[in-house]
Amino acid sequence: MATEEKILNEEQNDSSKDTKETKKSKKADKKTDALVAEKEKLEKELADTKDSYMRVLAEYDNFRKRSQREKESAYNDSKASTLALLLPVIDNFDRAIDNKTDDIEAYRKGIEMTYNQLKDILSKADVVPFGEVGEEFNPEIHNAVMTAENPDLPENTISAVFEKGYKMGDRVLRFASVQITQ
């Protein structure tokens, strides 16, 4: 009997160990399941974040390309509108070339009208000429190509203009080529 009791005790101990191990195993399984679920959740968040990042990156790339196209388009539109303003001037020069008149005064008047038309176009584009005789020399907008003595003008004054300068706002389009007094 003592042996039977021993066997029973051992079986109870074994079943108690099994129960403890089963409980431990179940706890471990629950922790594992929780960790797997957390891992899957984090992987999904990572995938969503990655997807969102890729979308933002693609949107930025599209924005950059669109901005470049708009910039090029604005430049081309501006260039085209400016050149379109010059076409009537070219038409008038064509008419002057085709004119077979001997009347020099009429020809001169036509050239003056065409010149004034071109000046008006430049004026509408806010392009203004500069560099007149008597102005003070300014190396930021004038290019002194010669010097000469002139008792009638103070030193560093423009005494002759070889090419007028032009500017649009504060931007110099062409420096005035001038002669200055010493």
ABEGO torsion letter per residue (X at the ends): XAAAAAAAAAAAAAAAAAAAAAAAAAAAAAAAAAAAAAAAAAAAAAAAAAAAAAAAAAAAAAAAAAAAAAAAAAAAAAAAAAAAAAAAAAAAAAAAAABABABAAAAAAAAAAAAAAAAAAAAAAGBBBBGBBGBBBBAAABBBABBBBBAABBBGBBABBABBBBBBEABBABBBBBBBBX
